Amino acid sequence: MTLSREDVVRAAMAVLGEEGHGALSMRRVARKLGVSPMALYNHVENRADLVDAIAESFLRWTHEEGGTLIEQARDLFNGYRRWPYMLDVVREADPRISRDAAESVVAAAGGGPARTREDWAALRALAEGLSTADDVDAPAVLARAAAALTA
């Protein structure tokens, strides 16, 4: 079997979905792939690198290129609702995601001068908060936040 970094990330996301954030380990991901844990180190440096790769993939997968700020925030919100365990993954990865990686996520999502890294972080935090709240009109709150950020 030929493994790729993407295979490792997909398997890790499967472990997260089946067993939760606390279960994510190199050993469990290797077991999911049917390989030895050492085989993973050809594709990721360590667990922290794997967490970063999962977070970056999630942020890319939840954002359509060229969307408006509100569309991107809504996509992020919906992604967190669909994959609630990603809240913990993104929080764990955030301090380690390099500036270049964060900027590439923004660029891939259609970012530009009006969407700074700080804007993105604010919308992500808002989407995280809304993803756990049942009594708010999330689209309306996101629309107000996007309007404030782009004013």
Buried (B, 14 or more C-beta within 10 A) or exposed (E): EEBEBEBBBBBBBBBBEEBEBEEBBBEBBBBBBEBEBEBBBEBBEEBEBBBBBBBBBBBEEBBEEEBEBBBBBBBBBBBBBEBBBBBBBBEBBBEEBEEEBBBBBBEBBBBEEEBBEEBBEBBBEBBBBBBEEEEEEBEEBBBEBBEEBEE
